[in-house]
Amino acid sequence: MKASVWGAAATAILILSGGAAYAEEAAPTGKAPDGYIFPVNKKTAETFYEMKEQRLKAAQEQKAKEEEKQREKEKKAKADKIQRKTGRTASSWQVKNR
């Protein structure tokens, strides 16, 4: 009786451990992780702060470039509008910068 119980337990352990080798991994949910997990100490905190500052600077520079492009487009559209109305090309800096 004891031998059959021990045999059944050993068989169950072998089946479960063998099945674990062929088990599939959990499927990813498809969305990106919210952040990174790091042990926090003074140096990593400073590094993260610097990374944040660099990202903010890059975003501000990109925004400034886009605004500059938008202003140039608006100026060009205004000059084109004047040219369509009058039939003449604006050459004065005062007209171009209205």
N, C-alpha and C positions, 0 to 999 in steps of 0.2 A: 504494500500500500504506500509506504513512504517512498519507495523507489519510483513508483508511477507518478506521485505528486512532484517529486524532484525532476523527473524526466519531463513532465508537462511544463513545469516552470522553466526549465532549461530550453525547451523547444520554443516556448513563448518569447523568451529573451532573444533567442537567435532569430526568430521571425521578425520581431520588432526592430532589432539592430540591423538586420539585412534589409528591411524595408526602408529604413532611414536613408540608406545609401542611394536608393532610387527615388526618393521623395522629391517632388518638384518644389522649387523655391516659391515663395509668395510672389504673386505678380505685382509689379509696381502700380501705384495708383494713377500715374500719368502726369501728376502735377509736380513741379519743381519743389525742392525742399525750401522751407522758409528761411533757413540760415545755416550757418556752419556751427558745429559743436567743437569747441576748443577748451582746453583747460585755461583758466584765466589767471594770469599773473600780471605784473606791472608792464613787462615788455610787450606781451600780446595785447594788452589794453591800449598801449601807446600806438602799436602797429595798426590796430583796428581804427583808432581815432584818425591816424594819418590816412588810412585808406578811405575813410568817410570824407575827409577834407578833400582828397584828390578827386573823388567822385563828384562832390559838390562843385569844385572848381571846373571840372570838365563839363558838367551840365550847364553851368553859368556861361562858359565860353561858347558852348554850342547854341545856347539861347540867344546870346548876343550876336553871333554870326547870322542866325536865322532872322533876327529883327533887322539887322543891317541889310540883308538881302531883300526883306519885305519893303523897307524904306526905299531902296533903289528901284524896286519894281513900281512902287507908287509914284515916284518922281518920273519915271519913264512913261508911265500911263498918263500922267498929267501932261507931259510934254507932247505925247502923241495926240491927246485930246485937243490941245491947243492947235497943233498942226492940222488936224482934220477940220477944225472950225475955220481957221484963217487961211489955210493952204500954204502957209509959210513955216519955215523951220525956225524955232526959237534959238537964238545964238547968244543972247544976253544972259549973264549969270543971274541977274535979278529975275528974269522970266523963268529960268530953269529951277530956281530954288524957291518958288512961291509956296 
